[in-house]
Amino acid sequence: MKKIGLFYGTYTGTTGNVAKRIAKELGEENVDLHNIKEDGALMDQYDYLIIGTSTWSIGELQEDWDAFMPQLEDMKFAGKTVALFGTGDQVAYPDTFLDGMGMLYETFQFRDAKFVGFWPTTGYDFTSPLPLFNHDNFVGLAIDEDNQPELTDERIKEWCKILRPAFGL
Ligand SMILES: Cc1cc2nc3c(=O)[nH]c(=O)nc-3n(C[C@H](O)[C@H](O)[C@H](O)COP(=O)(O)O)c2cc1C
């Protein structure tokens, strides 16, 4: 069985906490958790990737992802399966909700990744176009711990059901 590499960037710890909960749901033995701040160079080792980021400064990528971008732009993801998740605040930042996740989607897409784990936009209220796939889906799992923390467990559970077959679990 191939292991999944989960790489996340986090500023106040929210995305790191969601990353742990995703790993727990998929089975901790199946997932290696990596903070992008320290472990980005290990990304090449995995065929199965879960990639998580928050959004800061009104539409900016989380700063550790931003710092990693030059290395990411040198990587190739052909033959690799990638699932994205993002954390954000749709009430305070509706115009840039989850823009960081949208930016990572474009970056990985340009480098030939195969994506899984698109997620419906039902139940969210925002206007940002960047994290969208085909108008009514997000490019990955959308988490809003600032306004909808009570929905996070169920969202993670449902999303992991979609991921399991794609990651051979
Ligand atoms: C100054 C500031 C700017 C933010 N900008 C955005 C934004 O543009 N879009 C968004 O979705 N969330 C935004 N957020 C919310 C954070 O992304 C959210 O709280 C996230 O869960 C933080 O995760 P982290 O602690 O893992 O970095 C912002 C928060 C702050 C305090």
The ligand as an SDF file (V2000), in Angstrom:
LIG
                    3D

 31 33  0  0  0  0  0  0  0  0999 V2000
   -6.0080   39.3930    8.7490 C   0  0  0  0  0  0  0  0  0  0  0  0
   -6.7200   38.1660    8.2690 C   0  0  0  0  0  0  0  0  0  0  0  0
   -6.9110   37.9900    6.9050 C   0  0  0  0  0  0  0  0  0  0  0  0
   -7.6050   36.8690    6.4130 C   0  0  0  0  0  0  0  0  0  0  0  0
   -7.8650   36.7590    5.0670 N   0  0  0  0  0  0  0  0  0  0  0  0
   -8.6490   35.7330    4.6350 C   0  0  0  0  0  0  0  0  0  0  0  0
   -9.0430   35.6580    3.2710 C   0  0  0  0  0  0  0  0  0  0  0  0
   -8.7170   36.5130    2.4350 O   0  0  0  0  0  0  0  0  0  0  0  0
   -9.8110   34.6010    2.8750 N   0  0  0  0  0  0  0  0  0  0  0  0
  -10.2200   33.6220    3.7480 C   0  0  0  0  0  0  0  0  0  0  0  0
  -10.9170   32.7000    3.3410 O   0  0  0  0  0  0  0  0  0  0  0  0
   -9.8580   33.6810    5.0710 N   0  0  0  0  0  0  0  0  0  0  0  0
   -9.0980   34.7020    5.5190 C   0  0  0  0  0  0  0  0  0  0  0  0
   -8.7400   34.7610    6.8510 N   0  0  0  0  0  0  0  0  0  0  0  0
   -9.1850   33.6800    7.7640 C   0  0  0  0  0  0  0  0  0  0  0  0
   -8.1430   32.5740    7.9770 C   0  0  0  0  0  0  0  0  0  0  0  0
   -7.7130   32.0310    6.7510 O   0  0  0  0  0  0  0  0  0  0  0  0
   -8.7580   31.4610    8.8040 C   0  0  0  0  0  0  0  0  0  0  0  0
   -8.9930   31.9180   10.1140 O   0  0  0  0  0  0  0  0  0  0  0  0
   -7.9380   30.1910    8.8010 C   0  0  0  0  0  0  0  0  0  0  0  0
   -8.6770   29.1370    9.3570 O   0  0  0  0  0  0  0  0  0  0  0  0
   -6.6110   30.3320    9.5400 C   0  0  0  0  0  0  0  0  0  0  0  0
   -5.9020   29.1280    9.4180 O   0  0  0  0  0  0  0  0  0  0  0  0
   -4.3880   28.9240    9.9360 P   0  0  0  0  0  0  0  0  0  0  0  0
   -4.3640   29.2720   11.3760 O   0  0  0  0  0  0  0  0  0  0  0  0
   -4.1260   27.4750    9.7010 O   0  0  0  0  0  0  0  0  0  0  0  0
   -3.4870   29.7850    9.1080 O   0  0  0  0  0  0  0  0  0  0  0  0
   -8.0640   35.8710    7.3330 C   0  0  0  0  0  0  0  0  0  0  0  0
   -7.8370   36.0600    8.6990 C   0  0  0  0  0  0  0  0  0  0  0  0
   -7.1930   37.1860    9.1620 C   0  0  0  0  0  0  0  0  0  0  0  0
   -7.0400   37.3640   10.6630 C   0  0  0  0  0  0  0  0  0  0  0  0
  1  2  1  0
  2  3  1  0
  2 30  2  0
  3  4  2  0
  4  5  1  0
  4 28  1  0
  5  6  2  0
  6  7  1  0
  6 13  1  0
  7  8  2  0
  7  9  1  0
  9 10  1  0
 10 11  2  0
 10 12  1  0
 12 13  2  0
 13 14  1  0
 14 15  1  0
 14 28  1  0
 15 16  1  0
 16 17  1  0
 16 18  1  0
 18 19  1  0
 18 20  1  0
 20 21  1  0
 20 22  1  0
 22 23  1  0
 23 24  1  0
 24 25  2  0
 24 26  1  0
 24 27  1  0
 28 29  2  0
 29 30  1  0
 30 31  1  0
M  END
$$$$
